[in-house]
Amino acid sequence: MDQSIVVEPSAEGWRVRAAQFDNEMFFCSGESAEMAARALGARVAAQANAAVMIEVFLRDGSLGGRYVWAEPGWRAV
């Protein structure tokens, strides 16, 4: 998938990163980071007219969830 966004823990809280962007976003809570990733993913999907995958990693490094935006909305995969 060309468009992917990753939510992962960092020393300061939670980080949202995407290969197509130069800057990462930082959040105090995982919930805030995931909500921001979903909003960003919806915008990227609309602009690129392509599916976007979000992967959410937990503090222990395991995959907590994987979501794909493909019209008409988010699906867990």
mmJSON file of the N, C-alpha and C atoms, coordinates in Angstrom:
{"data_MODEL":{"atom_site":{
"group_PDB":["ATOM","ATOM","ATOM","ATOM","ATOM","ATOM","ATOM","ATOM","ATOM","ATOM","ATOM","ATOM","ATOM","ATOM","ATOM","ATOM","ATOM","ATOM","ATOM","ATOM","ATOM","ATOM","ATOM","ATOM","ATOM","ATOM","ATOM","ATOM","ATOM","ATOM","ATOM","ATOM","ATOM","ATOM","ATOM","ATOM","ATOM","ATOM","ATOM","ATOM","ATOM","ATOM","ATOM","ATOM","ATOM","ATOM","ATOM","ATOM","ATOM","ATOM","ATOM","ATOM","ATOM","ATOM","ATOM","ATOM","ATOM","ATOM","ATOM","ATOM","ATOM","ATOM","ATOM","ATOM","ATOM","ATOM","ATOM","ATOM","ATOM","ATOM","ATOM","ATOM","ATOM","ATOM","ATOM","ATOM","ATOM","ATOM","ATOM","ATOM","ATOM","ATOM","ATOM","ATOM","ATOM","ATOM","ATOM","ATOM","ATOM","ATOM","ATOM","ATOM","ATOM","ATOM","ATOM","ATOM","ATOM","ATOM","ATOM","ATOM","ATOM","ATOM","ATOM","ATOM","ATOM","ATOM","ATOM","ATOM","ATOM","ATOM","ATOM","ATOM","ATOM","ATOM","ATOM","ATOM","ATOM","ATOM","ATOM","ATOM","ATOM","ATOM","ATOM","ATOM","ATOM","ATOM","ATOM","ATOM","ATOM","ATOM","ATOM","ATOM","ATOM","ATOM","ATOM","ATOM","ATOM","ATOM","ATOM","ATOM","ATOM","ATOM","ATOM","ATOM","ATOM","ATOM","ATOM","ATOM","ATOM","ATOM","ATOM","ATOM","ATOM","ATOM","ATOM","ATOM","ATOM","ATOM","ATOM","ATOM","ATOM","ATOM","ATOM","ATOM","ATOM","ATOM","ATOM","ATOM","ATOM","ATOM","ATOM","ATOM","ATOM","ATOM","ATOM","ATOM","ATOM","ATOM","ATOM","ATOM","ATOM","ATOM","ATOM","ATOM","ATOM","ATOM","ATOM","ATOM","ATOM","ATOM","ATOM","ATOM","ATOM","ATOM","ATOM","ATOM","ATOM","ATOM","ATOM","ATOM","ATOM","ATOM","ATOM","ATOM","ATOM","ATOM","ATOM","ATOM","ATOM","ATOM","ATOM","ATOM","ATOM","ATOM","ATOM","ATOM","ATOM","ATOM","ATOM","ATOM","ATOM","ATOM","ATOM","ATOM","ATOM","ATOM","ATOM","ATOM","ATOM","ATOM","ATOM"],
"id":[1,2,3,4,5,6,7,8,9,10,11,12,13,14,15,16,17,18,19,20,21,22,23,24,25,26,27,28,29,30,31,32,33,34,35,36,37,38,39,40,41,42,43,44,45,46,47,48,49,50,51,52,53,54,55,56,57,58,59,60,61,62,63,64,65,66,67,68,69,70,71,72,73,74,75,76,77,78,79,80,81,82,83,84,85,86,87,88,89,90,91,92,93,94,95,96,97,98,99,100,101,102,103,104,105,106,107,108,109,110,111,112,113,114,115,116,117,118,119,120,121,122,123,124,125,126,127,128,129,130,131,132,133,134,135,136,137,138,139,140,141,142,143,144,145,146,147,148,149,150,151,152,153,154,155,156,157,158,159,160,161,162,163,164,165,166,167,168,169,170,171,172,173,174,175,176,177,178,179,180,181,182,183,184,185,186,187,188,189,190,191,192,193,194,195,196,197,198,199,200,201,202,203,204,205,206,207,208,209,210,211,212,213,214,215,216,217,218,219,220,221,222,223,224,225,226,227,228,229,230,231],
"type_symbol":["N","C","C","N","C","C","N","C","C","N","C","C","N","C","C","N","C","C","N","C","C","N","C","C","N","C","C","N","C","C","N","C","C","N","C","C","N","C","C","N","C","C","N","C","C","N","C","C","N","C","C","N","C","C","N","C","C","N","C","C","N","C","C","N","C","C","N","C","C","N","C","C","N","C","C","N","C","C","N","C","C","N","C","C","N","C","C","N","C","C","N","C","C","N","C","C","N","C","C","N","C","C","N","C","C","N","C","C","N","C","C","N","C","C","N","C","C","N","C","C","N","C","C","N","C","C","N","C","C","N","C","C","N","C","C","N","C","C","N","C","C","N","C","C","N","C","C","N","C","C","N","C","C","N","C","C","N","C","C","N","C","C","N","C","C","N","C","C","N","C","C","N","C","C","N","C","C","N","C","C","N","C","C","N","C","C","N","C","C","N","C","C","N","C","C","N","C","C","N","C","C","N","C","C","N","C","C","N","C","C","N","C","C","N","C","C","N","C","C","N","C","C","N","C","C","N","C","C","N","C","C"],
"label_atom_id":["N","CA","C","N","CA","C","N","CA","C","N","CA","C","N","CA","C","N","CA","C","N","CA","C","N","CA","C","N","CA","C","N","CA","C","N","CA","C","N","CA","C","N","CA","C","N","CA","C","N","CA","C","N","CA","C","N","CA","C","N","CA","C","N","CA","C","N","CA","C","N","CA","C","N","CA","C","N","CA","C","N","CA","C","N","CA","C","N","CA","C","N","CA","C","N","CA","C","N","CA","C","N","CA","C","N","CA","C","N","CA","C","N","CA","C","N","CA","C","N","CA","C","N","CA","C","N","CA","C","N","CA","C","N","CA","C","N","CA","C","N","CA","C","N","CA","C","N","CA","C","N","CA","C","N","CA","C","N","CA","C","N","CA","C","N","CA","C","N","CA","C","N","CA","C","N","CA","C","N","CA","C","N","CA","C","N","CA","C","N","CA","C","N","CA","C","N","CA","C","N","CA","C","N","CA","C","N","CA","C","N","CA","C","N","CA","C","N","CA","C","N","CA","C","N","CA","C","N","CA","C","N","CA","C","N","CA","C","N","CA","C","N","CA","C","N","CA","C","N","CA","C","N","CA","C","N","CA","C","N","CA","C","N","CA","C","N","CA","C"],
"label_alt_id":[null,null,null,null,null,null,null,null,null,null,null,null,null,null,null,null,null,null,null,null,null,null,null,null,null,null,null,null,null,null,null,null,null,null,null,null,null,null,null,null,null,null,null,null,null,null,null,null,null,null,null,null,null,null,null,null,null,null,null,null,null,null,null,null,null,null,null,null,null,null,null,null,null,null,null,null,null,null,null,null,null,null,null,null,null,null,null,null,null,null,null,null,null,null,null,null,null,null,null,null,null,null,null,null,null,null,null,null,null,null,null,null,null,null,null,null,null,null,null,null,null,null,null,null,null,null,null,null,null,null,null,null,null,null,null,null,null,null,null,null,null,null,null,null,null,null,null,null,null,null,null,null,null,null,null,null,null,null,null,null,null,null,null,null,null,null,null,null,null,null,null,null,null,null,null,null,null,null,null,null,null,null,null,null,null,null,null,null,null,null,null,null,null,null,null,null,null,null,null,null,null,null,null,null,null,null,null,null,null,null,null,null,null,null,null,null,null,null,null,null,null,null,null,null,null,null,null,null,null,null,null],
"label_comp_id":["MET","MET","MET","ASP","ASP","ASP","GLN","GLN","GLN","SER","SER","SER","ILE","ILE","ILE","VAL","VAL","VAL","VAL","VAL","VAL","GLU","GLU","GLU","PRO","PRO","PRO","SER","SER","SER","ALA","ALA","ALA","GLU","GLU","GLU","GLY","GLY","GLY","TRP","TRP","TRP","ARG","ARG","ARG","VAL","VAL","VAL","ARG","ARG","ARG","ALA","ALA","ALA","ALA","ALA","ALA","GLN","GLN","GLN","PHE","PHE","PHE","ASP","ASP","ASP","ASN","ASN","ASN","GLU","GLU","GLU","MET","MET","MET","PHE","PHE","PHE","PHE","PHE","PHE","CYS","CYS","CYS","SER","SER","SER","GLY","GLY","GLY","GLU","GLU","GLU","SER","SER","SER","ALA","ALA","ALA","GLU","GLU","GLU","MET","MET","MET","ALA","ALA","ALA","ALA","ALA","ALA","ARG","ARG","ARG","ALA","ALA","ALA","LEU","LEU","LEU","GLY","GLY","GLY","ALA","ALA","ALA","ARG","ARG","ARG","VAL","VAL","VAL","ALA","ALA","ALA","ALA","ALA","ALA","GLN","GLN","GLN","ALA","ALA","ALA","ASN","ASN","ASN","ALA","ALA","ALA","ALA","ALA","ALA","VAL","VAL","VAL","MET","MET","MET","ILE","ILE","ILE","GLU","GLU","GLU","VAL","VAL","VAL","PHE","PHE","PHE","LEU","LEU","LEU","ARG","ARG","ARG","ASP","ASP","ASP","GLY","GLY","GLY","SER","SER","SER","LEU","LEU","LEU","GLY","GLY","GLY","GLY","GLY","GLY","ARG","ARG","ARG","TYR","TYR","TYR","VAL","VAL","VAL","TRP","TRP","TRP","ALA","ALA","ALA","GLU","GLU","GLU","PRO","PRO","PRO","GLY","GLY","GLY","TRP","TRP","TRP","ARG","ARG","ARG","ALA","ALA","ALA","VAL","VAL","VAL"],
"label_asym_id":["A","A","A","A","A","A","A","A","A","A","A","A","A","A","A","A","A","A","A","A","A","A","A","A","A","A","A","A","A","A","A","A","A","A","A","A","A","A","A","A","A","A","A","A","A","A","A","A","A","A","A","A","A","A","A","A","A","A","A","A","A","A","A","A","A","A","A","A","A","A","A","A","A","A","A","A","A","A","A","A","A","A","A","A","A","A","A","A","A","A","A","A","A","A","A","A","A","A","A","A","A","A","A","A","A","A","A","A","A","A","A","A","A","A","A","A","A","A","A","A","A","A","A","A","A","A","A","A","A","A","A","A","A","A","A","A","A","A","A","A","A","A","A","A","A","A","A","A","A","A","A","A","A","A","A","A","A","A","A","A","A","A","A","A","A","A","A","A","A","A","A","A","A","A","A","A","A","A","A","A","A","A","A","A","A","A","A","A","A","A","A","A","A","A","A","A","A","A","A","A","A","A","A","A","A","A","A","A","A","A","A","A","A","A","A","A","A","A","A","A","A","A","A","A","A","A","A","A","A","A","A"],
"label_entity_id":["1","1","1","1","1","1","1","1","1","1","1","1","1","1","1","1","1","1","1","1","1","1","1","1","1","1","1","1","1","1","1","1","1","1","1","1","1","1","1","1","1","1","1","1","1","1","1","1","1","1","1","1","1","1","1","1","1","1","1","1","1","1","1","1","1","1","1","1","1","1","1","1","1","1","1","1","1","1","1","1","1","1","1","1","1","1","1","1","1","1","1","1","1","1","1","1","1","1","1","1","1","1","1","1","1","1","1","1","1","1","1","1","1","1","1","1","1","1","1","1","1","1","1","1","1","1","1","1","1","1","1","1","1","1","1","1","1","1","1","1","1","1","1","1","1","1","1","1","1","1","1","1","1","1","1","1","1","1","1","1","1","1","1","1","1","1","1","1","1","1","1","1","1","1","1","1","1","1","1","1","1","1","1","1","1","1","1","1","1","1","1","1","1","1","1","1","1","1","1","1","1","1","1","1","1","1","1","1","1","1","1","1","1","1","1","1","1","1","1","1","1","1","1","1","1","1","1","1","1","1","1"],
"label_seq_id":[1,1,1,2,2,2,3,3,3,4,4,4,5,5,5,6,6,6,7,7,7,8,8,8,9,9,9,10,10,10,11,11,11,12,12,12,13,13,13,14,14,14,15,15,15,16,16,16,17,17,17,18,18,18,19,19,19,20,20,20,21,21,21,22,22,22,23,23,23,24,24,24,25,25,25,26,26,26,27,27,27,28,28,28,29,29,29,30,30,30,31,31,31,32,32,32,33,33,33,34,34,34,35,35,35,36,36,36,37,37,37,38,38,38,39,39,39,40,40,40,41,41,41,42,42,42,43,43,43,44,44,44,45,45,45,46,46,46,47,47,47,48,48,48,49,49,49,50,50,50,51,51,51,52,52,52,53,53,53,54,54,54,55,55,55,56,56,56,57,57,57,58,58,58,59,59,59,60,60,60,61,61,61,62,62,62,63,63,63,64,64,64,65,65,65,66,66,66,67,67,67,68,68,68,69,69,69,70,70,70,71,71,71,72,72,72,73,73,73,74,74,74,75,75,75,76,76,76,77,77,77],
"pdbx_PDB_ins_code":[null,null,null,null,null,null,null,null,null,null,null,null,null,null,null,null,null,null,null,null,null,null,null,null,null,null,null,null,null,null,null,null,null,null,null,null,null,null,null,null,null,null,null,null,null,null,null,null,null,null,null,null,null,null,null,null,null,null,null,null,null,null,null,null,null,null,null,null,null,null,null,null,null,null,null,null,null,null,null,null,null,null,null,null,null,null,null,null,null,null,null,null,null,null,null,null,null,null,null,null,null,null,null,null,null,null,null,null,null,null,null,null,null,null,null,null,null,null,null,null,null,null,null,null,null,null,null,null,null,null,null,null,null,null,null,null,null,null,null,null,null,null,null,null,null,null,null,null,null,null,null,null,null,null,null,null,null,null,null,null,null,null,null,null,null,null,null,null,null,null,null,null,null,null,null,null,null,null,null,null,null,null,null,null,null,null,null,null,null,null,null,null,null,null,null,null,null,null,null,null,null,null,null,null,null,null,null,null,null,null,null,null,null,null,null,null,null,null,null,null,null,null,null,null,null,null,null,null,null,null,null],
"Cartn_x":[0.848,0.0,0.894,0.645,1.495,1.423,0.249,0.034,-0.098,0.811,0.684,1.049,0.395,0.605,0.835,1.793,2.129,1.939,1.269,1.145,1.979,2.918,3.801,4.216,4.582,5.017,6.368,6.575,7.873,8.183,9.362,9.758,8.865,8.384,7.585,6.093,5.648,4.216,3.946,3.304,2.959,3.305,3.759,4.21,3.359,3.03,2.361,3.317,3.624,4.541,4.017,4.381,3.996,5.149,5.46,6.599,6.461,5.229,5.031,5.156,5.384,5.526,6.886,7.461,8.776,8.734,7.663,7.588,6.684,7.079,6.251,5.381,4.278,3.409,3.527,3.518,3.636,2.406,1.981,0.781,1.054,0.315,0.456,-0.232,-1.297,-2.039,-2.12,-2.201,-2.359,-3.676,-4.715,-6.023,-5.966,-5.324,-5.187,-4.386,-3.329,-2.5,-3.296,-4.062,-4.843,-5.928,-6.588,-7.618,-7.006,-5.825,-5.143,-4.72,-4.247,-3.832,-5.021,-6.169,-7.36,-7.808,-7.766,-8.146,-7.161,-5.871,-4.847,-5.029,-5.292,-5.492,-6.658,-7.749,-8.918,-8.582,-7.829,-7.448,-6.486,-5.497,-4.53,-5.238,-6.163,-6.899,-7.714,-8.339,-9.143,-8.269,-7.131,-6.244,-5.57,-5.183,-4.462,-5.405,-6.682,-7.668,-7.176,-6.678,-6.116,-6.396,-6.268,-6.452,-5.259,-5.527,-4.496,-4.575,-3.427,-3.39,-2.774,-3.397,-2.85,-2.509,-1.293,-0.881,-0.614,-1.216,-1.071,-0.276,0.868,1.722,1.598,1.61,1.5,2.874,2.903,4.172,5.12,4.56,5.428,5.933,5.576,6.038,5.114,4.088,3.167,2.174,1.631,0.654,-0.689,-1.189,-2.455,-3.642,-3.443,-4.532,-4.034,-4.794,-4.488,-5.805,-5.831,-7.042,-6.746,-7.731,-7.588,-8.737,-8.398,-9.418,-9.596,-10.766,-11.168,-12.646,-13.003,-14.383,-15.363,-16.323,-16.772,-16.201,-15.241,-14.701,-13.696,-13.452,-12.431,-12.925,-11.996,-12.25,-11.065,-11.344,-10.268,-9.86,-8.576,-8.086,-7.101],
"Cartn_y":[-1.17,0.0,1.234,2.157,3.337,4.286,4.445,5.418,4.694,4.945,4.325,5.329,5.17,6.028,5.106,5.454,4.621,5.427,4.806,5.357,4.456,5.067,4.265,5.043,4.325,5.013,5.69,6.744,7.42,7.753,8.225,8.57,9.672,10.558,11.695,11.402,10.307,9.997,9.086,9.646,8.875,9.675,8.985,9.618,9.11,10.025,9.679,10.064,9.087,9.384,8.766,9.407,8.939,9.244,8.3,8.451,9.67,10.027,11.134,12.512,12.562,13.833,13.911,15.101,15.299,15.293,15.819,15.988,14.954,14.537,13.645,14.498,13.915,14.586,13.852,14.581,13.977,14.298,13.31,13.437,12.851,13.344,12.839,11.498,11.247,9.99,9.229,7.917,7.079,7.342,7.619,7.906,9.145,10.193,11.419,11.165,10.38,10.072,9.273,8.297,7.484,8.316,9.186,10.047,10.963,11.526,12.395,11.598,10.372,9.527,9.213,8.937,8.65,9.876,11.048,12.277,12.556,12.395,12.584,11.572,10.333,9.288,9.565,10.063,10.387,11.494,12.508,13.604,13.125,12.318,11.805,10.941,10.101,9.226,10.039,11.107,11.941,12.652,13.165,13.886,12.955,11.763,10.834,9.917,9.95,9.045,7.599,7.23,5.896,5.459,4.177,3.648,4.031,4.189,4.517,3.499,2.985,2.047,2.71,2.506,2.965,1.746,1.725,0.675,1.318,0.748,1.254,0.225,0.654,-0.228,0.132,-0.884,-0.712,-0.481,-0.142,0.14,-1.059,-2.267,-3.455,-3.805,-2.981,-3.188,-4.034,-4.623,-5.456,-4.578,-5.15,-4.447,-4.449,-3.264,-3.141,-3.078,-2.619,-2.534,-2.085,-2.469,-2.061,-1.654,-0.466,0.075,0.53,0.387,0.834,1.769,2.926,3.85,3.546,3.073,2.87,3.243,4.119,4.615,3.492,3.653,4.904,5.212,4.471,4.797,3.772,3.807,2.953,1.531,0.578,-0.843,-1.409,-2.191,-2.908,-4.102,-4.351,-5.511,-6.302],
"Cartn_z":[0.0,0.0,0.0,-0.907,-1.058,0.126,0.685,1.745,3.076,4.008,5.321,6.405,7.543,8.704,9.89,10.733,11.887,13.163,14.14,15.49,16.381,17.122,17.96,19.201,20.247,21.467,21.265,22.021,22.038,23.494,23.749,25.116,25.691,24.831,25.268,25.308,24.735,24.65,23.472,22.435,21.24,19.998,18.976,17.738,16.582,15.663,14.406,13.298,12.442,11.344,10.05,8.978,7.648,6.703,5.831,4.923,4.021,3.666,2.734,3.392,4.73,5.431,6.101,6.124,6.722,8.249,8.828,10.271,10.919,12.113,12.911,13.829,14.285,15.248,16.571,17.682,19.005,19.835,20.641,21.467,22.843,23.831,25.195,25.384,24.638,24.799,23.479,23.595,22.416,21.719,22.493,21.902,21.016,21.506,20.713,19.444,19.571,18.409,17.38,17.831,16.893,16.213,16.959,16.356,15.301,15.594,14.628,13.396,13.596,12.469,11.57,12.161,11.361,10.559,11.199,10.485,9.35,9.625,8.596,7.474,7.83,6.834,5.912,6.465,5.64,4.645,5.108,4.208,3.125,3.513,2.542,1.503,1.951,1.028,0.031,0.514,-0.374,-1.401,-0.964,-1.877,-2.878,-2.429,-3.295,-4.057,-3.67,-4.269,-4.201,-3.007,-2.798,-1.367,-1.122,0.223,1.101,2.392,3.371,4.502,4.931,6.045,7.258,8.421,9.694,10.524,11.058,11.979,13.331,14.375,15.737,16.538,17.049,17.846,19.32,20.172,21.612,22.226,23.502,24.174,24.182,24.166,24.161,22.758,21.765,20.397,19.542,20.152,19.379,18.603,17.555,16.72,17.447,17.752,18.464,17.534,16.317,15.36,14.005,12.991,11.617,10.975,10.402,9.795,8.378,7.509,6.127,5.801,5.245,4.745,3.281,2.947,1.569,1.527,0.657,0.665,0.902,1.781,2.374,3.757,4.28,5.596,6.077,7.394,8.012,8.168,7.985,8.233,8.998,10.014,10.711,9.86,9.76,8.996,9.825],
"occupancy":[1.0,1.0,1.0,1.0,1.0,1.0,1.0,1.0,1.0,1.0,1.0,1.0,1.0,1.0,1.0,1.0,1.0,1.0,1.0,1.0,1.0,1.0,1.0,1.0,1.0,1.0,1.0,1.0,1.0,1.0,1.0,1.0,1.0,1.0,1.0,1.0,1.0,1.0,1.0,1.0,1.0,1.0,1.0,1.0,1.0,1.0,1.0,1.0,1.0,1.0,1.0,1.0,1.0,1.0,1.0,1.0,1.0,1.0,1.0,1.0,1.0,1.0,1.0,1.0,1.0,1.0,1.0,1.0,1.0,1.0,1.0,1.0,1.0,1.0,1.0,1.0,1.0,1.0,1.0,1.0,1.0,1.0,1.0,1.0,1.0,1.0,1.0,1.0,1.0,1.0,1.0,1.0,1.0,1.0,1.0,1.0,1.0,1.0,1.0,1.0,1.0,1.0,1.0,1.0,1.0,1.0,1.0,1.0,1.0,1.0,1.0,1.0,1.0,1.0,1.0,1.0,1.0,1.0,1.0,1.0,1.0,1.0,1.0,1.0,1.0,1.0,1.0,1.0,1.0,1.0,1.0,1.0,1.0,1.0,1.0,1.0,1.0,1.0,1.0,1.0,1.0,1.0,1.0,1.0,1.0,1.0,1.0,1.0,1.0,1.0,1.0,1.0,1.0,1.0,1.0,1.0,1.0,1.0,1.0,1.0,1.0,1.0,1.0,1.0,1.0,1.0,1.0,1.0,1.0,1.0,1.0,1.0,1.0,1.0,1.0,1.0,1.0,1.0,1.0,1.0,1.0,1.0,1.0,1.0,1.0,1.0,1.0,1.0,1.0,1.0,1.0,1.0,1.0,1.0,1.0,1.0,1.0,1.0,1.0,1.0,1.0,1.0,1.0,1.0,1.0,1.0,1.0,1.0,1.0,1.0,1.0,1.0,1.0,1.0,1.0,1.0,1.0,1.0,1.0,1.0,1.0,1.0,1.0,1.0,1.0,1.0,1.0,1.0,1.0,1.0,1.0],
"B_iso_or_equiv":[0.0,0.0,0.0,0.0,0.0,0.0,0.0,0.0,0.0,0.0,0.0,0.0,0.0,0.0,0.0,0.0,0.0,0.0,0.0,0.0,0.0,0.0,0.0,0.0,0.0,0.0,0.0,0.0,0.0,0.0,0.0,0.0,0.0,0.0,0.0,0.0,0.0,0.0,0.0,0.0,0.0,0.0,0.0,0.0,0.0,0.0,0.0,0.0,0.0,0.0,0.0,0.0,0.0,0.0,0.0,0.0,0.0,0.0,0.0,0.0,0.0,0.0,0.0,0.0,0.0,0.0,0.0,0.0,0.0,0.0,0.0,0.0,0.0,0.0,0.0,0.0,0.0,0.0,0.0,0.0,0.0,0.0,0.0,0.0,0.0,0.0,0.0,0.0,0.0,0.0,0.0,0.0,0.0,0.0,0.0,0.0,0.0,0.0,0.0,0.0,0.0,0.0,0.0,0.0,0.0,0.0,0.0,0.0,0.0,0.0,0.0,0.0,0.0,0.0,0.0,0.0,0.0,0.0,0.0,0.0,0.0,0.0,0.0,0.0,0.0,0.0,0.0,0.0,0.0,0.0,0.0,0.0,0.0,0.0,0.0,0.0,0.0,0.0,0.0,0.0,0.0,0.0,0.0,0.0,0.0,0.0,0.0,0.0,0.0,0.0,0.0,0.0,0.0,0.0,0.0,0.0,0.0,0.0,0.0,0.0,0.0,0.0,0.0,0.0,0.0,0.0,0.0,0.0,0.0,0.0,0.0,0.0,0.0,0.0,0.0,0.0,0.0,0.0,0.0,0.0,0.0,0.0,0.0,0.0,0.0,0.0,0.0,0.0,0.0,0.0,0.0,0.0,0.0,0.0,0.0,0.0,0.0,0.0,0.0,0.0,0.0,0.0,0.0,0.0,0.0,0.0,0.0,0.0,0.0,0.0,0.0,0.0,0.0,0.0,0.0,0.0,0.0,0.0,0.0,0.0,0.0,0.0,0.0,0.0,0.0,0.0,0.0,0.0,0.0,0.0,0.0],
"pdbx_formal_charge":[null,null,null,null,null,null,null,null,null,null,null,null,null,null,null,null,null,null,null,null,null,null,null,null,null,null,null,null,null,null,null,null,null,null,null,null,null,null,null,null,null,null,null,null,null,null,null,null,null,null,null,null,null,null,null,null,null,null,null,null,null,null,null,null,null,null,null,null,null,null,null,null,null,null,null,null,null,null,null,null,null,null,null,null,null,null,null,null,null,null,null,null,null,null,null,null,null,null,null,null,null,null,null,null,null,null,null,null,null,null,null,null,null,null,null,null,null,null,null,null,null,null,null,null,null,null,null,null,null,null,null,null,null,null,null,null,null,null,null,null,null,null,null,null,null,null,null,null,null,null,null,null,null,null,null,null,null,null,null,null,null,null,null,null,null,null,null,null,null,null,null,null,null,null,null,null,null,null,null,null,null,null,null,null,null,null,null,null,null,null,null,null,null,null,null,null,null,null,null,null,null,null,null,null,null,null,null,null,null,null,null,null,null,null,null,null,null,null,null,null,null,null,null,null,null,null,null,null,null,null,null],
"auth_seq_id":[1,1,1,2,2,2,3,3,3,4,4,4,5,5,5,6,6,6,7,7,7,8,8,8,9,9,9,10,10,10,11,11,11,12,12,12,13,13,13,14,14,14,15,15,15,16,16,16,17,17,17,18,18,18,19,19,19,20,20,20,21,21,21,22,22,22,23,23,23,24,24,24,25,25,25,26,26,26,27,27,27,28,28,28,29,29,29,30,30,30,31,31,31,32,32,32,33,33,33,34,34,34,35,35,35,36,36,36,37,37,37,38,38,38,39,39,39,40,40,40,41,41,41,42,42,42,43,43,43,44,44,44,45,45,45,46,46,46,47,47,47,48,48,48,49,49,49,50,50,50,51,51,51,52,52,52,53,53,53,54,54,54,55,55,55,56,56,56,57,57,57,58,58,58,59,59,59,60,60,60,61,61,61,62,62,62,63,63,63,64,64,64,65,65,65,66,66,66,67,67,67,68,68,68,69,69,69,70,70,70,71,71,71,72,72,72,73,73,73,74,74,74,75,75,75,76,76,76,77,77,77],
"auth_comp_id":["MET","MET","MET","ASP","ASP","ASP","GLN","GLN","GLN","SER","SER","SER","ILE","ILE","ILE","VAL","VAL","VAL","VAL","VAL","VAL","GLU","GLU","GLU","PRO","PRO","PRO","SER","SER","SER","ALA","ALA","ALA","GLU","GLU","GLU","GLY","GLY","GLY","TRP","TRP","TRP","ARG","ARG","ARG","VAL","VAL","VAL","ARG","ARG","ARG","ALA","ALA","ALA","ALA","ALA","ALA","GLN","GLN","GLN","PHE","PHE","PHE","ASP","ASP","ASP","ASN","ASN","ASN","GLU","GLU","GLU","MET","MET","MET","PHE","PHE","PHE","PHE","PHE","PHE","CYS","CYS","CYS","SER","SER","SER","GLY","GLY","GLY","GLU","GLU","GLU","SER","SER","SER","ALA","ALA","ALA","GLU","GLU","GLU","MET","MET","MET","ALA","ALA","ALA","ALA","ALA","ALA","ARG","ARG","ARG","ALA","ALA","ALA","LEU","LEU","LEU","GLY","GLY","GLY","ALA","ALA","ALA","ARG","ARG","ARG","VAL","VAL","VAL","ALA","ALA","ALA","ALA","ALA","ALA","GLN","GLN","GLN","ALA","ALA","ALA","ASN","ASN","ASN","ALA","ALA","ALA","ALA","ALA","ALA","VAL","VAL","VAL","MET","MET","MET","ILE","ILE","ILE","GLU","GLU","GLU","VAL","VAL","VAL","PHE","PHE","PHE","LEU","LEU","LEU","ARG","ARG","ARG","ASP","ASP","ASP","GLY","GLY","GLY","SER","SER","SER","LEU","LEU","LEU","GLY","GLY","GLY","GLY","GLY","GLY","ARG","ARG","ARG","TYR","TYR","TYR","VAL","VAL","VAL","TRP","TRP","TRP","ALA","ALA","ALA","GLU","GLU","GLU","PRO","PRO","PRO","GLY","GLY","GLY","TRP","TRP","TRP","ARG","ARG","ARG","ALA","ALA","ALA","VAL","VAL","VAL"],
"auth_asym_id":["A","A","A","A","A","A","A","A","A","A","A","A","A","A","A","A","A","A","A","A","A","A","A","A","A","A","A","A","A","A","A","A","A","A","A","A","A","A","A","A","A","A","A","A","A","A","A","A","A","A","A","A","A","A","A","A","A","A","A","A","A","A","A","A","A","A","A","A","A","A","A","A","A","A","A","A","A","A","A","A","A","A","A","A","A","A","A","A","A","A","A","A","A","A","A","A","A","A","A","A","A","A","A","A","A","A","A","A","A","A","A","A","A","A","A","A","A","A","A","A","A","A","A","A","A","A","A","A","A","A","A","A","A","A","A","A","A","A","A","A","A","A","A","A","A","A","A","A","A","A","A","A","A","A","A","A","A","A","A","A","A","A","A","A","A","A","A","A","A","A","A","A","A","A","A","A","A","A","A","A","A","A","A","A","A","A","A","A","A","A","A","A","A","A","A","A","A","A","A","A","A","A","A","A","A","A","A","A","A","A","A","A","A","A","A","A","A","A","A","A","A","A","A","A","A","A","A","A","A","A","A"],
"auth_atom_id":["N","CA","C","N","CA","C","N","CA","C","N","CA","C","N","CA","C","N","CA","C","N","CA","C","N","CA","C","N","CA","C","N","CA","C","N","CA","C","N","CA","C","N","CA","C","N","CA","C","N","CA","C","N","CA","C","N","CA","C","N","CA","C","N","CA","C","N","CA","C","N","CA","C","N","CA","C","N","CA","C","N","CA","C","N","CA","C","N","CA","C","N","CA","C","N","CA","C","N","CA","C","N","CA","C","N","CA","C","N","CA","C","N","CA","C","N","CA","C","N","CA","C","N","CA","C","N","CA","C","N","CA","C","N","CA","C","N","CA","C","N","CA","C","N","CA","C","N","CA","C","N","CA","C","N","CA","C","N","CA","C","N","CA","C","N","CA","C","N","CA","C","N","CA","C","N","CA","C","N","CA","C","N","CA","C","N","CA","C","N","CA","C","N","CA","C","N","CA","C","N","CA","C","N","CA","C","N","CA","C","N","CA","C","N","CA","C","N","CA","C","N","CA","C","N","CA","C","N","CA","C","N","CA","C","N","CA","C","N","CA","C","N","CA","C","N","CA","C","N","CA","C","N","CA","C","N","CA","C","N","CA","C","N","CA","C","N","CA","C"],
"pdbx_PDB_model_num":[1,1,1,1,1,1,1,1,1,1,1,1,1,1,1,1,1,1,1,1,1,1,1,1,1,1,1,1,1,1,1,1,1,1,1,1,1,1,1,1,1,1,1,1,1,1,1,1,1,1,1,1,1,1,1,1,1,1,1,1,1,1,1,1,1,1,1,1,1,1,1,1,1,1,1,1,1,1,1,1,1,1,1,1,1,1,1,1,1,1,1,1,1,1,1,1,1,1,1,1,1,1,1,1,1,1,1,1,1,1,1,1,1,1,1,1,1,1,1,1,1,1,1,1,1,1,1,1,1,1,1,1,1,1,1,1,1,1,1,1,1,1,1,1,1,1,1,1,1,1,1,1,1,1,1,1,1,1,1,1,1,1,1,1,1,1,1,1,1,1,1,1,1,1,1,1,1,1,1,1,1,1,1,1,1,1,1,1,1,1,1,1,1,1,1,1,1,1,1,1,1,1,1,1,1,1,1,1,1,1,1,1,1,1,1,1,1,1,1,1,1,1,1,1,1,1,1,1,1,1,1]
}}}
